[in-house]
């Protein structure tokens, strides 16, 4: 389970968002490792992207990780209660990032820790991690993991996985303020995977 090299992340977020599908996100909690398949992502393309936090080069304490070299996490809070996990991509001062929108637990241990951290009434196991806020709660991801280096083993990293699937492109979710950028198909997911948060209409 060697982490992907940093060179994988030093590219446009559109490329990385597609290629993260099928990769395995490894989360270390205490002395155990839990494996989850990345099944849905969204690309955000920095300064020109009206949906991105770094639109027009906006630098704040929150957005500073986006301006660093790719290969680190960018974690933020939405609605005052849900964390979102992003992976910073591209070179320094080109603030691209990929939002991890949905994960699939790869074994019973991963499923059990997700269910323990995020108990739900639904009997559908894909409801555990089929959304950015859901997966962060299920994997104990919060701001303490902001700027974590995913190119080396630690609390969170990404390793190689499967390539045998079809990729679907669709519009990003819940960004009505982004004007023409709400219609670009920069969300990607694995076709027919039940853990995808929103299916193409």
FENURKA-V78259 format. One record per residue. N is the residue number from 1. PSI is psi in degrees with one decimal (* if undefined). NEAR is the number of other C-alpha atoms within 8 Angstrom. D_LAST is the distance of its C-alpha to the last C-alpha in Angstrom with 1 decimal. Layout:
n = [N & N]
psi = [PSI & PSI]
near = [NEAR & NEAR]
d_last = [D_LAST & D_LAST]
This chain:
n = [1 & 2 & 3 & 4 & 5 & 6 & 7 & 8 & 9 & 10 & 11 & 12 & 13 & 14 & 15 & 16 & 17 & 18 & 19 & 20 & 21 & 22 & 23 & 24 & 25 & 26 & 27 & 28 & 29 & 30 & 31 & 32 & 33 & 34 & 35 & 36 & 37 & 38 & 39 & 40 & 41 & 42 & 43 & 44 & 45 & 46 & 47 & 48 & 49 & 50 & 51 & 52 & 53 & 54 & 55 & 56 & 57 & 58 & 59 & 60 & 61 & 62 & 63 & 64 & 65 & 66 & 67 & 68 & 69 & 70 & 71 & 72 & 73 & 74 & 75 & 76 & 77 & 78 & 79 & 80 & 81 & 82 & 83 & 84 & 85 & 86 & 87 & 88 & 89 & 90 & 91 & 92 & 93 & 94 & 95 & 96 & 97 & 98 & 99 & 100 & 101 & 102 & 103 & 104 & 105 & 106 & 107 & 108 & 109 & 110 & 111 & 112 & 113 & 114 & 115 & 116 & 117 & 118 & 119 & 120 & 121 & 122 & 123 & 124 & 125 & 126 & 127 & 128 & 129 & 130 & 131 & 132 & 133 & 134 & 135 & 136 & 137 & 138 & 139 & 140 & 141 & 142 & 143 & 144 & 145 & 146 & 147 & 148 & 149 & 150 & 151 & 152 & 153 & 154 & 155 & 156 & 157 & 158 & 159 & 160 & 161 & 162 & 163 & 164 & 165 & 166 & 167 & 168 & 169 & 170 & 171 & 172 & 173 & 174 & 175 & 176 & 177 & 178 & 179 & 180 & 181 & 182 & 183 & 184 & 185 & 186 & 187 & 188 & 189 & 190 & 191 & 192 & 193 & 194 & 195 & 196 & 197 & 198 & 199 & 200 & 201]
psi = [53.1 & 138.1 & 152.7 & 146.2 & 155.8 & -30.9 & -28.6 & -35.8 & -15.2 & 47.5 & 171.7 & 140.2 & -26.6 & -39.0 & -47.8 & -38.4 & -42.5 & -42.9 & -13.9 & -21.9 & 133.4 & -10.7 & 163.8 & 122.0 & 125.0 & 126.0 & 120.7 & 123.3 & 116.6 & -119.9 & 16.7 & 152.7 & 131.5 & 135.3 & 131.9 & 135.6 & 131.2 & 118.4 & -10.0 & 135.8 & 165.0 & 135.7 & 139.1 & 130.2 & 40.2 & -130.3 & -37.0 & -10.0 & 111.9 & -11.8 & -9.6 & 147.5 & -25.5 & 17.6 & 134.6 & 23.9 & 20.9 & 119.3 & 119.7 & 174.7 & -34.1 & -41.9 & -7.8 & -37.8 & -29.4 & -22.7 & 0.1 & 174.6 & 146.6 & 152.7 & 12.3 & 164.8 & 151.3 & 109.4 & 130.9 & 166.2 & 135.1 & 149.3 & 20.1 & 11.1 & -16.9 & 131.4 & 151.6 & 134.9 & 123.2 & 152.6 & 122.0 & 136.6 & 176.3 & -176.3 & 169.9 & 138.1 & 11.0 & 91.4 & 73.6 & 155.0 & 158.4 & 121.6 & 129.0 & 111.4 & -28.6 & 145.9 & 153.6 & 119.8 & 135.4 & -9.7 & 177.9 & -36.0 & -42.7 & -41.5 & -40.7 & -41.6 & -35.9 & -43.4 & -34.5 & -42.4 & -24.8 & 71.5 & 132.3 & 158.3 & -28.2 & 142.3 & -1.4 & 110.0 & -24.7 & -15.0 & -12.7 & -38.7 & 23.5 & 52.2 & 152.6 & -40.6 & -37.4 & -48.1 & -33.3 & -40.9 & -41.8 & -29.8 & 9.3 & 48.5 & 122.5 & -168.1 & -18.1 & -18.8 & 5.7 & 135.5 & 22.1 & 140.9 & 110.9 & 3.0 & 3.0 & 157.5 & 134.8 & -146.1 & -23.9 & 133.6 & 173.4 & 135.5 & 174.1 & 156.4 & -131.9 & 153.6 & 7.1 & 78.4 & 167.9 & 137.4 & 131.2 & 136.1 & 140.8 & 175.1 & 152.0 & 167.8 & 137.8 & 48.5 & 54.9 & -23.7 & -11.1 & 5.8 & -125.5 & -19.1 & -6.9 & -12.8 & -5.7 & 142.5 & 75.4 & 17.7 & 136.9 & 140.8 & 163.8 & 123.0 & 136.1 & 11.2 & 125.4 & -13.9 & -2.5 & 139.3 & -45.1 & 123.9 & 152.6 & 134.6 & *]
near = [4 & 7 & 12 & 10 & 7 & 9 & 6 & 8 & 12 & 12 & 12 & 10 & 14 & 10 & 8 & 13 & 14 & 11 & 8 & 9 & 14 & 13 & 13 & 12 & 12 & 12 & 11 & 11 & 8 & 4 & 5 & 6 & 8 & 10 & 12 & 12 & 14 & 15 & 15 & 15 & 17 & 13 & 13 & 14 & 13 & 15 & 13 & 7 & 11 & 10 & 11 & 10 & 7 & 12 & 12 & 7 & 7 & 9 & 8 & 6 & 5 & 7 & 11 & 9 & 11 & 15 & 11 & 12 & 13 & 14 & 13 & 15 & 15 & 13 & 13 & 11 & 10 & 8 & 5 & 5 & 6 & 11 & 15 & 13 & 13 & 11 & 13 & 18 & 19 & 15 & 11 & 9 & 8 & 11 & 16 & 15 & 16 & 15 & 13 & 14 & 14 & 16 & 15 & 12 & 10 & 9 & 7 & 7 & 7 & 12 & 10 & 8 & 10 & 15 & 11 & 8 & 10 & 10 & 8 & 8 & 4 & 6 & 5 & 6 & 6 & 9 & 9 & 14 & 14 & 15 & 10 & 14 & 9 & 12 & 15 & 14 & 14 & 15 & 10 & 7 & 11 & 11 & 9 & 5 & 10 & 11 & 9 & 9 & 11 & 14 & 12 & 8 & 9 & 8 & 9 & 12 & 14 & 12 & 12 & 11 & 8 & 7 & 5 & 4 & 7 & 6 & 9 & 8 & 9 & 10 & 10 & 12 & 5 & 4 & 8 & 6 & 7 & 10 & 8 & 6 & 9 & 13 & 8 & 9 & 9 & 12 & 13 & 15 & 13 & 14 & 8 & 4 & 7 & 5 & 12 & 15 & 9 & 4 & 5 & 4 & 2]
d_last = [35.7 & 36.9 & 34.7 & 33.1 & 35.4 & 35.1 & 34.7 & 31.1 & 30.2 & 32.3 & 29.6 & 26.8 & 24.0 & 21.4 & 23.4 & 24.1 & 20.6 & 19.6 & 22.9 & 22.9 & 20.2 & 22.3 & 25.3 & 27.0 & 27.6 & 31.0 & 32.1 & 35.8 & 36.8 & 40.6 & 41.7 & 38.7 & 35.7 & 32.2 & 29.7 & 25.9 & 23.4 & 21.2 & 17.6 & 15.7 & 17.1 & 16.9 & 19.5 & 21.7 & 24.2 & 27.1 & 29.3 & 27.1 & 23.8 & 23.6 & 21.4 & 24.0 & 26.9 & 29.3 & 28.2 & 31.4 & 33.2 & 33.3 & 35.5 & 35.9 & 37.0 & 33.4 & 32.2 & 35.2 & 33.8 & 31.2 & 34.2 & 35.7 & 35.4 & 32.3 & 32.4 & 32.7 & 30.5 & 29.5 & 28.9 & 28.6 & 28.2 & 25.6 & 26.2 & 29.6 & 28.5 & 25.8 & 26.5 & 24.2 & 25.2 & 25.0 & 26.8 & 28.8 & 28.8 & 30.8 & 34.5 & 36.4 & 35.8 & 32.4 & 30.2 & 27.1 & 25.3 & 22.4 & 20.8 & 20.5 & 17.5 & 17.8 & 20.6 & 21.6 & 25.2 & 27.1 & 29.9 & 31.5 & 33.1 & 30.0 & 28.3 & 31.5 & 31.8 & 28.2 & 28.9 & 32.3 & 31.1 & 28.1 & 29.0 & 26.3 & 26.6 & 23.5 & 24.4 & 21.2 & 22.5 & 19.2 & 19.3 & 22.3 & 20.8 & 17.0 & 17.3 & 19.9 & 22.2 & 22.1 & 23.1 & 25.8 & 27.4 & 27.2 & 28.9 & 31.4 & 30.2 & 31.6 & 33.5 & 36.3 & 34.3 & 33.6 & 34.8 & 35.2 & 35.8 & 33.2 & 35.4 & 38.0 & 38.2 & 38.2 & 36.1 & 32.9 & 32.3 & 29.9 & 31.0 & 30.0 & 27.7 & 25.7 & 24.3 & 23.2 & 19.4 & 16.6 & 15.1 & 11.4 & 11.4 & 9.0 & 10.2 & 12.7 & 12.7 & 15.1 & 17.1 & 17.5 & 21.1 & 20.3 & 20.2 & 19.1 & 18.4 & 15.5 & 13.6 & 14.8 & 12.7 & 15.2 & 13.3 & 13.7 & 13.3 & 14.7 & 12.7 & 13.1 & 14.9 & 14.9 & 16.1 & 13.0 & 12.5 & 8.8 & 6.3 & 3.8 & 0.0]
